[in-house]
């Protein structure tokens, strides 16, 4: 039997992840930055979860978006830090609703308002094309569907793209009425 030698961890030793072993550029296939639900569990939350708890759970898990599901695990919407913004809470508080009573379903983007990229199209484009689409549509995240089998196949995240490319990726949010009013106010 061969004896193994134990060595101490050096301060520069760090955890690695599979994506660190593949070089990704703006011209790489968009599939290389796609979180495929065939290989990764979707990050979900039930719609009747209090919104303040959802925000805590998202921060703890280091995720910026969760898929909102009902009791039978069917997608009913999405919730991100954009929807968990203090302004959205204030709208409900102004109606007399207590902060702890505001649910994920009160703040989420409903399924009917979600647009997605088709998986067959995603297979034919580059990361640069996806970045352009996200910027053009003011989206931090985009679902990917496989229309042939009616599967919500995965998700694309601007923060994942930035991390993989080792570069900042700024996606401007869509201006609100308040933003426009403040911009033109003397």
Order of alpha helices (4+ residues) and beta strands (2+ residues): beta-beta-alpha-beta-beta-alpha-alpha-beta-beta-alpha-alpha-beta-beta-alpha-alpha
